[in-house]
């Protein structure tokens, strides 16, 4: 219970205290390169995320940082739990935005931070808005920003890997950006499996080699989604055997 209270207090306190930094980030020189601008902006959520994970008492193991190429990429990850985002923000060595549910856009301060991080908001109940969101995310990739995609569409809470929704893979196809699969294991042990209390866990991130098949050939979006899913599925199977 104490860790949950500390987490909530830190979340609220950080958002309030981050307002001056938020204003500063919004005034960054527009002539700055995309990579440099993203790096500067990323320092704040990166620091926030590392403190969050320190509060949980968790151990983070990252394998495959060297597999992340230069330039914009689409990180495709399985979605175990609520702590996936802070783990990725804190321990992946490349700034990124991500696709979030539309409800988060109504949260003061947090939504503004997400906007300058190049996140986009998706309304799953509105197909037309969803198409616009995908187009906006694709344009961000073409500009040089990276994006995170959770194609399961919902948290597995540590259960079996769900089927991948294919719509988000259009980001990679239309932008010609490589896909970097990331397998997340253990975040659901922090929260979802504990009656919604926060407890320490060992979390493993496995970053695989980039997938370029959609750039080098005319593979379908469905085939691309399944190719990526099989990479993550194989890593989850290895982690299960090891445990």
Buried (B, 14 or more C-beta within 10 A) or exposed (E): EEBBEBBEEBBEEBBEEBEEEBEEBEEEEEEEEBBEBBBBBBEBBBEBBBEBBEBBEBEBEBEBEEBBBEEBBBBBBBBBBBBBBBBBBBBBEBBBBBBBEBEEBEEEBBBBBBBBBBBBBBBEEEEEBBEBBBBBBBBBBEEBBBBBBBBBBEBBBBEEBBEBBBBBBBBBBBBEBBBBBBBBBBBBBBBBBBEEEBBEBEBBBBBBBBBBBBBEEEBEBEBBBBBBBEBBBBBBEEBEEEE
